Amino acid sequence: MRQKNWRLIISGPIFMLGAVAFFWLMAGQMPQSTDPSGMMRDVGEVSGLIGTIGLALLVAGLLGWQGLSKKH
């Protein structure tokens, strides 16, 4: 059985929380923008990408993925 990779398990939720924090922080800046809908579209794409990376890290950590390291 593979051993869980705790670095990835901890990093995943940190990335996801960072994505949510970035989205809400930038939503507060929206009224000052000259193109609010375009800005929020871009912010949504970036925060969605960061959140997805966090989810992938979490799943990889739970599955025990060790990356490219060659442990014998």
PDB file of N, CA, C and O in Angstrom:
ATOM      1  N   MET A   1       0.836  -1.191   0.000  1.00  0.00           N
ATOM      2  CA  MET A   1       0.000   0.000   0.000  1.00  0.00           C
ATOM      3  C   MET A   1       0.878   1.249   0.000  1.00  0.00           C
ATOM      4  O   MET A   1       1.895   1.310   0.691  1.00  0.00           O
ATOM      5  N   ARG A   2       0.477   2.215  -0.766  1.00  0.00           N
ATOM      6  CA  ARG A   2       1.249   3.450  -0.848  1.00  0.00           C
ATOM      7  C   ARG A   2       1.061   4.299   0.402  1.00  0.00           C
ATOM      8  O   ARG A   2       0.004   4.298   1.032  1.00  0.00           O
ATOM      9  N   GLN A   3       2.117   5.017   0.735  1.00  0.00           N
ATOM     10  CA  GLN A   3       2.078   5.894   1.892  1.00  0.00           C
ATOM     11  C   GLN A   3       1.605   7.272   1.454  1.00  0.00           C
ATOM     12  O   GLN A   3       1.994   7.754   0.390  1.00  0.00           O
ATOM     13  N   LYS A   4       0.772   7.907   2.264  1.00  0.00           N
ATOM     14  CA  LYS A   4       0.249   9.229   1.937  1.00  0.00           C
ATOM     15  C   LYS A   4       1.370  10.260   1.942  1.00  0.00           C
ATOM     16  O   LYS A   4       2.270  10.212   2.780  1.00  0.00           O
ATOM     17  N   ASN A   5       1.302  11.178   1.009  1.00  0.00           N
ATOM     18  CA  ASN A   5       2.293  12.248   0.911  1.00  0.00           C
ATOM     19  C   ASN A   5       1.710  13.477   1.610  1.00  0.00           C
ATOM     20  O   ASN A   5       0.903  14.209   1.037  1.00  0.00           O
ATOM     21  N   TRP A   6       2.132  13.688   2.856  1.00  0.00           N
ATOM     22  CA  TRP A   6       1.534  14.742   3.677  1.00  0.00           C
ATOM     23  C   TRP A   6       1.855  16.142   3.169  1.00  0.00           C
ATOM     24  O   TRP A   6       1.081  17.067   3.414  1.00  0.00           O
ATOM     25  N   ARG A   7       2.955  16.323   2.479  1.00  0.00           N
ATOM     26  CA  ARG A   7       3.261  17.646   1.923  1.00  0.00           C
ATOM     27  C   ARG A   7       2.213  18.050   0.900  1.00  0.00           C
ATOM     28  O   ARG A   7       1.768  19.198   0.881  1.00  0.00           O
ATOM     29  N   LEU A   8       1.823  17.122   0.059  1.00  0.00           N
ATOM     30  CA  LEU A   8       0.796  17.422  -0.933  1.00  0.00           C
ATOM     31  C   LEU A   8      -0.574  17.566  -0.294  1.00  0.00           C
ATOM     32  O   LEU A   8      -1.367  18.410  -0.711  1.00  0.00           O
ATOM     33  N   ILE A   9      -0.862  16.752   0.711  1.00  0.00           N
ATOM     34  CA  ILE A   9      -2.158  16.818   1.383  1.00  0.00           C
ATOM     35  C   ILE A   9      -2.331  18.168   2.072  1.00  0.00           C
ATOM     36  O   ILE A   9      -3.433  18.717   2.072  1.00  0.00           O
ATOM     37  N   ILE A  10      -1.285  18.704   2.649  1.00  0.00           N
ATOM     38  CA  ILE A  10      -1.363  20.008   3.316  1.00  0.00           C
ATOM     39  C   ILE A  10      -1.354  21.139   2.295  1.00  0.00           C
ATOM     40  O   ILE A  10      -2.052  22.136   2.480  1.00  0.00           O
ATOM     41  N   SER A  11      -0.590  21.007   1.235  1.00  0.00           N
ATOM     42  CA  SER A  11      -0.500  22.070   0.230  1.00  0.00           C
ATOM     43  C   SER A  11      -1.800  22.245  -0.547  1.00  0.00           C
ATOM     44  O   SER A  11      -2.139  23.364  -0.933  1.00  0.00           O
ATOM     45  N   GLY A  12      -2.524  21.172  -0.781  1.00  0.00           N
ATOM     46  CA  GLY A  12      -3.760  21.244  -1.553  1.00  0.00           C
ATOM     47  C   GLY A  12      -4.782  22.205  -0.973  1.00  0.00           C
ATOM     48  O   GLY A  12      -5.207  23.126  -1.669  1.00  0.00           O
ATOM     49  N   PRO A  13      -5.195  22.024   0.282  1.00  0.00           N
ATOM     50  CA  PRO A  13      -6.162  22.961   0.864  1.00  0.00           C
ATOM     51  C   PRO A  13      -5.627  24.391   0.987  1.00  0.00           C
ATOM     52  O   PRO A  13      -6.401  25.346   0.918  1.00  0.00           O
ATOM     53  N   ILE A  14      -4.324  24.545   1.167  1.00  0.00           N
ATOM     54  CA  ILE A  14      -3.750  25.898   1.216  1.00  0.00           C
ATOM     55  C   ILE A  14      -3.942  26.591  -0.130  1.00  0.00           C
ATOM     56  O   ILE A  14      -4.292  27.770  -0.176  1.00  0.00           O
ATOM     57  N   PHE A  15      -3.716  25.864  -1.223  1.00  0.00           N
ATOM     58  CA  PHE A  15      -3.949  26.427  -2.554  1.00  0.00           C
ATOM     59  C   PHE A  15      -5.422  26.770  -2.746  1.00  0.00           C
ATOM     60  O   PHE A  15      -5.751  27.825  -3.288  1.00  0.00           O
ATOM     61  N   MET A  16      -6.312  25.877  -2.300  1.00  0.00           N
ATOM     62  CA  MET A  16      -7.740  26.125  -2.469  1.00  0.00           C
ATOM     63  C   MET A  16      -8.199  27.336  -1.658  1.00  0.00           C
ATOM     64  O   MET A  16      -8.979  28.151  -2.151  1.00  0.00           O
ATOM     65  N   LEU A  17      -7.721  27.460  -0.422  1.00  0.00           N
ATOM     66  CA  LEU A  17      -8.060  28.633   0.381  1.00  0.00           C
ATOM     67  C   LEU A  17      -7.472  29.899  -0.223  1.00  0.00           C
ATOM     68  O   LEU A  17      -8.103  30.955  -0.188  1.00  0.00           O
ATOM     69  N   GLY A  18      -6.269  29.799  -0.777  1.00  0.00           N
ATOM     70  CA  GLY A  18      -5.666  30.945  -1.448  1.00  0.00           C
ATOM     71  C   GLY A  18      -6.482  31.385  -2.652  1.00  0.00           C
ATOM     72  O   GLY A  18      -6.606  32.581  -2.917  1.00  0.00           O
ATOM     73  N   ALA A  19      -7.040  30.423  -3.384  1.00  0.00           N
ATOM     74  CA  ALA A  19      -7.865  30.758  -4.548  1.00  0.00           C
ATOM     75  C   ALA A  19      -9.134  31.487  -4.127  1.00  0.00           C
ATOM     76  O   ALA A  19      -9.535  32.463  -4.761  1.00  0.00           O
ATOM     77  N   VAL A  20      -9.760  31.014  -3.061  1.00  0.00           N
ATOM     78  CA  VAL A  20     -10.971  31.675  -2.564  1.00  0.00           C
ATOM     79  C   VAL A  20     -10.650  33.071  -2.041  1.00  0.00           C
ATOM     80  O   VAL A  20     -11.388  34.021  -2.304  1.00  0.00           O
ATOM     81  N   ALA A  21      -9.548  33.196  -1.298  1.00  0.00           N
ATOM     82  CA  ALA A  21      -9.145  34.503  -0.770  1.00  0.00           C
ATOM     83  C   ALA A  21      -8.826  35.472  -1.905  1.00  0.00           C
ATOM     84  O   ALA A  21      -9.194  36.645  -1.837  1.00  0.00           O
ATOM     85  N   PHE A  22      -8.152  34.999  -2.941  1.00  0.00           N
ATOM     86  CA  PHE A  22      -7.831  35.847  -4.087  1.00  0.00           C
ATOM     87  C   PHE A  22      -9.102  36.322  -4.779  1.00  0.00           C
ATOM     88  O   PHE A  22      -9.209  37.486  -5.165  1.00  0.00           O
ATOM     89  N   PHE A  23     -10.062  35.418  -4.934  1.00  0.00           N
ATOM     90  CA  PHE A  23     -11.314  35.780  -5.594  1.00  0.00           C
ATOM     91  C   PHE A  23     -12.041  36.870  -4.808  1.00  0.00           C
ATOM     92  O   PHE A  23     -12.484  37.860  -5.389  1.00  0.00           O
ATOM     93  N   TRP A  24     -12.165  36.695  -3.493  1.00  0.00           N
ATOM     94  CA  TRP A  24     -12.891  37.681  -2.689  1.00  0.00           C
ATOM     95  C   TRP A  24     -12.120  38.985  -2.558  1.00  0.00           C
ATOM     96  O   TRP A  24     -12.727  40.055  -2.504  1.00  0.00           O
ATOM     97  N   LEU A  25     -10.819  38.918  -2.507  1.00  0.00           N
ATOM     98  CA  LEU A  25     -10.018  40.142  -2.461  1.00  0.00           C
ATOM     99  C   LEU A  25     -10.201  40.948  -3.738  1.00  0.00           C
ATOM    100  O   LEU A  25     -10.370  42.167  -3.690  1.00  0.00           O
ATOM    101  N   MET A  26     -10.168  40.275  -4.872  1.00  0.00           N
ATOM    102  CA  MET A  26     -10.326  40.968  -6.142  1.00  0.00           C
ATOM    103  C   MET A  26     -11.768  41.406  -6.374  1.00  0.00           C
ATOM    104  O   MET A  26     -12.007  42.378  -7.090  1.00  0.00           O
ATOM    105  N   ALA A  27     -12.728  40.709  -5.783  1.00  0.00           N
ATOM    106  CA  ALA A  27     -14.126  41.140  -5.899  1.00  0.00           C
ATOM    107  C   ALA A  27     -14.324  42.482  -5.198  1.00  0.00           C
ATOM    108  O   ALA A  27     -15.166  43.279  -5.612  1.00  0.00           O
ATOM    109  N   GLY A  28     -13.561  42.735  -4.152  1.00  0.00           N
ATOM    110  CA  GLY A  28     -13.608  44.026  -3.480  1.00  0.00           C
ATOM    111  C   GLY A  28     -13.009  45.144  -4.319  1.00  0.00           C
ATOM    112  O   GLY A  28     -13.352  46.312  -4.129  1.00  0.00           O
ATOM    113  N   GLN A  29     -12.128  44.805  -5.235  1.00  0.00           N
ATOM    114  CA  GLN A  29     -11.505  45.789  -6.113  1.00  0.00           C
ATOM    115  C   GLN A  29     -12.329  46.048  -7.377  1.00  0.00           C
ATOM    116  O   GLN A  29     -12.020  46.956  -8.149  1.00  0.00           O
ATOM    117  N   MET A  30     -13.367  45.256  -7.583  1.00  0.00           N
ATOM    118  CA  MET A  30     -14.152  45.347  -8.810  1.00  0.00           C
ATOM    119  C   MET A  30     -14.785  46.725  -9.037  1.00  0.00           C
ATOM    120  O   MET A  30     -14.772  47.192 -10.176  1.00  0.00           O
ATOM    121  N   PRO A  31     -15.332  47.396  -8.035  1.00  0.00           N
ATOM    122  CA  PRO A  31     -15.966  48.697  -8.321  1.00  0.00           C
ATOM    123  C   PRO A  31     -15.010  49.752  -8.889  1.00  0.00           C
ATOM    124  O   PRO A  31     -15.460  50.664  -9.583  1.00  0.00           O
ATOM    125  N   GLN A  32     -13.722  49.655  -8.617  1.00  0.00           N
ATOM    126  CA  GLN A  32     -12.769  50.633  -9.135  1.00  0.00           C
ATOM    127  C   GLN A  32     -12.311  50.314 -10.548  1.00  0.00           C
ATOM    128  O   GLN A  32     -11.617  51.124 -11.163  1.00  0.00           O
ATOM    129  N   SER A  33     -12.680  49.162 -11.074  1.00  0.00           N
ATOM    130  CA  SER A  33     -12.217  48.746 -12.398  1.00  0.00           C
ATOM    131  C   SER A  33     -13.011  49.448 -13.499  1.00  0.00           C
ATOM    132  O   SER A  33     -14.189  49.760 -13.327  1.00  0.00           O
ATOM    133  N   THR A  34     -12.353  49.691 -14.625  1.00  0.00           N
ATOM    134  CA  THR A  34     -13.050  50.273 -15.770  1.00  0.00           C
ATOM    135  C   THR A  34     -13.847  49.221 -16.539  1.00  0.00           C
ATOM    136  O   THR A  34     -14.768  49.561 -17.282  1.00  0.00           O
ATOM    137  N   ASP A  35     -13.498  47.950 -16.366  1.00  0.00           N
ATOM    138  CA  ASP A  35     -14.219  46.846 -17.002  1.00  0.00           C
ATOM    139  C   ASP A  35     -14.467  45.758 -15.951  1.00  0.00           C
ATOM    140  O   ASP A  35     -13.745  44.761 -15.917  1.00  0.00           O
ATOM    141  N   PRO A  36     -15.486  45.940 -15.087  1.00  0.00           N
ATOM    142  CA  PRO A  36     -15.698  44.988 -13.986  1.00  0.00           C
ATOM    143  C   PRO A  36     -16.007  43.566 -14.449  1.00  0.00           C
ATOM    144  O   PRO A  36     -15.527  42.606 -13.847  1.00  0.00           O
ATOM    145  N   SER A  37     -16.796  43.420 -15.504  1.00  0.00           N
ATOM    146  CA  SER A  37     -17.136  42.061 -15.937  1.00  0.00           C
ATOM    147  C   SER A  37     -15.919  41.338 -16.513  1.00  0.00           C
ATOM    148  O   SER A  37     -15.736  40.145 -16.273  1.00  0.00           O
ATOM    149  N   GLY A  38     -15.100  42.042 -17.258  1.00  0.00           N
ATOM    150  CA  GLY A  38     -13.879  41.438 -17.797  1.00  0.00           C
ATOM    151  C   GLY A  38     -12.890  41.086 -16.702  1.00  0.00           C
ATOM    152  O   GLY A  38     -12.230  40.048 -16.744  1.00  0.00           O
ATOM    153  N   MET A  39     -12.802  41.976 -15.716  1.00  0.00           N
ATOM    154  CA  MET A  39     -11.886  41.714 -14.605  1.00  0.00           C
ATOM    155  C   MET A  39     -12.316  40.468 -13.834  1.00  0.00           C
ATOM    156  O   MET A  39     -11.487  39.613 -13.521  1.00  0.00           O
ATOM    157  N   MET A  40     -13.616  40.361 -13.525  1.00  0.00           N
ATOM    158  CA  MET A  40     -14.082  39.213 -12.753  1.00  0.00           C
ATOM    159  C   MET A  40     -14.017  37.926 -13.573  1.00  0.00           C
ATOM    160  O   MET A  40     -13.850  36.844 -13.010  1.00  0.00           O
ATOM    161  N   ARG A  41     -14.146  38.029 -14.879  1.00  0.00           N
ATOM    162  CA  ARG A  41     -13.977  36.839 -15.719  1.00  0.00           C
ATOM    163  C   ARG A  41     -12.543  36.319 -15.599  1.00  0.00           C
ATOM    164  O   ARG A  41     -12.317  35.121 -15.427  1.00  0.00           O
ATOM    165  N   ASP A  42     -11.582  37.238 -15.694  1.00  0.00           N
ATOM    166  CA  ASP A  42     -10.176  36.840 -15.576  1.00  0.00           C
ATOM    167  C   ASP A  42      -9.848  36.341 -14.174  1.00  0.00           C
ATOM    168  O   ASP A  42      -9.135  35.350 -14.015  1.00  0.00           O
ATOM    169  N   VAL A  43     -10.367  37.024 -13.163  1.00  0.00           N
ATOM    170  CA  VAL A  43     -10.131  36.603 -11.776  1.00  0.00           C
ATOM    171  C   VAL A  43     -10.734  35.231 -11.534  1.00  0.00           C
ATOM    172  O   VAL A  43     -10.134  34.401 -10.852  1.00  0.00           O
ATOM    173  N   GLY A  44     -11.913  34.984 -12.084  1.00  0.00           N
ATOM    174  CA  GLY A  44     -12.551  33.672 -11.932  1.00  0.00           C
ATOM    175  C   GLY A  44     -11.748  32.563 -12.588  1.00  0.00           C
ATOM    176  O   GLY A  44     -11.632  31.466 -12.043  1.00  0.00           O
ATOM    177  N   GLU A  45     -11.198  32.850 -13.751  1.00  0.00           N
ATOM    178  CA  GLU A  45     -10.377  31.841 -14.427  1.00  0.00           C
ATOM    179  C   GLU A  45      -9.119  31.523 -13.627  1.00  0.00           C
ATOM    180  O   GLU A  45      -8.748  30.360 -13.470  1.00  0.00           O
ATOM    181  N   VAL A  46      -8.469  32.567 -13.123  1.00  0.00           N
ATOM    182  CA  VAL A  46      -7.225  32.357 -12.361  1.00  0.00           C
ATOM    183  C   VAL A  46      -7.507  31.623 -11.057  1.00  0.00           C
ATOM    184  O   VAL A  46      -6.808  30.670 -10.713  1.00  0.00           O
ATOM    185  N   SER A  47      -8.535  32.067 -10.329  1.00  0.00           N
ATOM    186  CA  SER A  47      -8.827  31.412  -9.059  1.00  0.00           C
ATOM    187  C   SER A  47      -9.326  29.983  -9.284  1.00  0.00           C
ATOM    188  O   SER A  47      -9.053  29.101  -8.469  1.00  0.00           O
ATOM    189  N   GLY A  48     -10.044  29.748 -10.363  1.00  0.00           N
ATOM    190  CA  GLY A  48     -10.461  28.382 -10.677  1.00  0.00           C
ATOM    191  C   GLY A  48      -9.282  27.484 -10.991  1.00  0.00           C
ATOM    192  O   GLY A  48      -9.259  26.321 -10.589  1.00  0.00           O
ATOM    193  N   LEU A  49      -8.300  28.017 -11.710  1.00  0.00           N
ATOM    194  CA  LEU A  49      -7.094  27.249 -12.018  1.00  0.00           C
ATOM    195  C   LEU A  49      -6.310  26.924 -10.742  1.00  0.00           C
ATOM    196  O   LEU A  49      -5.860  25.794 -10.556  1.00  0.00           O
ATOM    197  N   ILE A  50      -6.153  27.914  -9.873  1.00  0.00           N
ATOM    198  CA  ILE A  50      -5.423  27.686  -8.622  1.00  0.00           C
ATOM    199  C   ILE A  50      -6.166  26.678  -7.744  1.00  0.00           C
ATOM    200  O   ILE A  50      -5.546  25.808  -7.131  1.00  0.00           O
ATOM    201  N   GLY A  51      -7.489  26.795  -7.683  1.00  0.00           N
ATOM    202  CA  GLY A  51      -8.274  25.833  -6.902  1.00  0.00           C
ATOM    203  C   GLY A  51      -8.184  24.428  -7.455  1.00  0.00           C
ATOM    204  O   GLY A  51      -8.132  23.463  -6.693  1.00  0.00           O
ATOM    205  N   THR A  52      -8.165  24.299  -8.771  1.00  0.00           N
ATOM    206  CA  THR A  52      -8.042  22.989  -9.395  1.00  0.00           C
ATOM    207  C   THR A  52      -6.673  22.375  -9.140  1.00  0.00           C
ATOM    208  O   THR A  52      -6.562  21.170  -8.912  1.00  0.00           O
ATOM    209  N   ILE A  53      -5.638  23.193  -9.177  1.00  0.00           N
ATOM    210  CA  ILE A  53      -4.299  22.699  -8.846  1.00  0.00           C
ATOM    211  C   ILE A  53      -4.272  22.215  -7.402  1.00  0.00           C
ATOM    212  O   ILE A  53      -3.680  21.176  -7.106  1.00  0.00           O
ATOM    213  N   GLY A  54      -4.910  22.962  -6.499  1.00  0.00           N
ATOM    214  CA  GLY A  54      -4.982  22.535  -5.105  1.00  0.00           C
ATOM    215  C   GLY A  54      -5.707  21.216  -4.941  1.00  0.00           C
ATOM    216  O   GLY A  54      -5.281  20.363  -4.163  1.00  0.00           O
ATOM    217  N   LEU A  55      -6.803  21.042  -5.671  1.00  0.00           N
ATOM    218  CA  LEU A  55      -7.538  19.778  -5.610  1.00  0.00           C
ATOM    219  C   LEU A  55      -6.692  18.630  -6.143  1.00  0.00           C
ATOM    220  O   LEU A  55      -6.704  17.536  -5.579  1.00  0.00           O
ATOM    221  N   ALA A  56      -5.958  18.871  -7.225  1.00  0.00           N
ATOM    222  CA  ALA A  56      -5.087  17.837  -7.782  1.00  0.00           C
ATOM    223  C   ALA A  56      -3.981  17.463  -6.800  1.00  0.00           C
ATOM    224  O   ALA A  56      -3.638  16.288  -6.667  1.00  0.00           O
ATOM    225  N   LEU A  57      -3.422  18.459  -6.111  1.00  0.00           N
ATOM    226  CA  LEU A  57      -2.400  18.168  -5.096  1.00  0.00           C
ATOM    227  C   LEU A  57      -2.971  17.320  -3.969  1.00  0.00           C
ATOM    228  O   LEU A  57      -2.340  16.368  -3.510  1.00  0.00           O
ATOM    229  N   LEU A  58      -4.164  17.674  -3.531  1.00  0.00           N
ATOM    230  CA  LEU A  58      -4.803  16.918  -2.445  1.00  0.00           C
ATOM    231  C   LEU A  58      -5.044  15.466  -2.849  1.00  0.00           C
ATOM    232  O   LEU A  58      -4.738  14.550  -2.086  1.00  0.00           O
ATOM    233  N   VAL A  59      -5.583  15.256  -4.027  1.00  0.00           N
ATOM    234  CA  VAL A  59      -5.860  13.892  -4.502  1.00  0.00           C
ATOM    235  C   VAL A  59      -4.561  13.111  -4.687  1.00  0.00           C
ATOM    236  O   VAL A  59      -4.474  11.942  -4.309  1.00  0.00           O
ATOM    237  N   ALA A  60      -3.550  13.763  -5.271  1.00  0.00           N
ATOM    238  CA  ALA A  60      -2.268  13.083  -5.463  1.00  0.00           C
ATOM    239  C   ALA A  60      -1.648  12.702  -4.125  1.00  0.00           C
ATOM    240  O   ALA A  60      -1.061  11.627  -3.998  1.00  0.00           O
ATOM    241  N   GLY A  61      -1.771  13.566  -3.133  1.00  0.00           N
ATOM    242  CA  GLY A  61      -1.237  13.252  -1.807  1.00  0.00           C
ATOM    243  C   GLY A  61      -1.966  12.105  -1.142  1.00  0.00           C
ATOM    244  O   GLY A  61      -1.349  11.256  -0.499  1.00  0.00           O
ATOM    245  N   LEU A  62      -3.291  12.078  -1.299  1.00  0.00           N
ATOM    246  CA  LEU A  62      -4.066  10.991  -0.704  1.00  0.00           C
ATOM    247  C   LEU A  62      -3.802   9.653  -1.388  1.00  0.00           C
ATOM    248  O   LEU A  62      -3.867   8.598  -0.756  1.00  0.00           O
ATOM    249  N   LEU A  63      -3.503   9.707  -2.688  1.00  0.00           N
ATOM    250  CA  LEU A  63      -3.193   8.476  -3.414  1.00  0.00           C
ATOM    251  C   LEU A  63      -1.757   8.011  -3.195  1.00  0.00           C
ATOM    252  O   LEU A  63      -1.406   6.888  -3.556  1.00  0.00           O
ATOM    253  N   GLY A  64      -0.933   8.862  -2.609  1.00  0.00           N
ATOM    254  CA  GLY A  64       0.432   8.473  -2.308  1.00  0.00           C
ATOM    255  C   GLY A  64       1.406   8.700  -3.432  1.00  0.00           C
ATOM    256  O   GLY A  64       2.432   8.024  -3.496  1.00  0.00           O
ATOM    257  N   TRP A  65       1.117   9.639  -4.331  1.00  0.00           N
ATOM    258  CA  TRP A  65       2.014   9.914  -5.444  1.00  0.00           C
ATOM    259  C   TRP A  65       3.286  10.568  -4.925  1.00  0.00           C
ATOM    260  O   TRP A  65       3.216  11.535  -4.166  1.00  0.00           O
ATOM    261  N   GLN A  66       4.442  10.060  -5.320  1.00  0.00           N
ATOM    262  CA  GLN A  66       5.719  10.545  -4.834  1.00  0.00           C
ATOM    263  C   GLN A  66       6.440  11.457  -5.839  1.00  0.00           C
ATOM    264  O   GLN A  66       7.553  11.912  -5.573  1.00  0.00           O
ATOM    265  N   GLY A  67       5.830  11.716  -6.952  1.00  0.00           N
ATOM    266  CA  GLY A  67       6.459  12.578  -7.943  1.00  0.00           C
ATOM    267  C   GLY A  67       7.491  11.825  -8.749  1.00  0.00           C
ATOM    268  O   GLY A  67       7.319  10.648  -9.066  1.00  0.00           O
ATOM    269  N   LEU A  68       8.562  12.516  -9.074  1.00  0.00           N
ATOM    270  CA  LEU A  68       9.602  11.927  -9.924  1.00  0.00           C
ATOM    271  C   LEU A  68      10.747  11.318  -9.126  1.00  0.00           C
ATOM    272  O   LEU A  68      11.757  10.913  -9.701  1.00  0.00           O
ATOM    273  N   SER A  69      10.597  11.250  -7.802  1.00  0.00           N
ATOM    274  CA  SER A  69      11.675  10.717  -6.990  1.00  0.00           C
ATOM    275  C   SER A  69      11.765   9.202  -7.192  1.00  0.00           C
ATOM    276  O   SER A  69      10.752   8.517  -7.335  1.00  0.00           O
ATOM    277  N   LYS A  70      12.998   8.699  -7.199  1.00  0.00           N
ATOM    278  CA  LYS A  70      13.251   7.286  -7.411  1.00  0.00           C
ATOM    279  C   LYS A  70      13.669   6.641  -6.092  1.00  0.00           C
ATOM    280  O   LYS A  70      14.858   6.432  -5.847  1.00  0.00           O
ATOM    281  N   LYS A  71      12.692   6.326  -5.246  1.00  0.00           N
ATOM    282  CA  LYS A  71      13.005   5.671  -3.973  1.00  0.00           C
ATOM    283  C   LYS A  71      12.986   4.168  -4.167  1.00  0.00           C
ATOM    284  O   LYS A  71      12.075   3.622  -4.790  1.00  0.00           O
ATOM    285  N   HIS A  72      13.994   3.504  -3.633  1.00  0.00           N
ATOM    286  CA  HIS A  72      14.070   2.057  -3.785  1.00  0.00           C
ATOM    287  C   HIS A  72      13.679   1.386  -2.505  1.00  0.00           C
ATOM    288  O   HIS A  72      13.679   0.157  -2.428  1.00  0.00           O
TER     289      HIS A  72
END
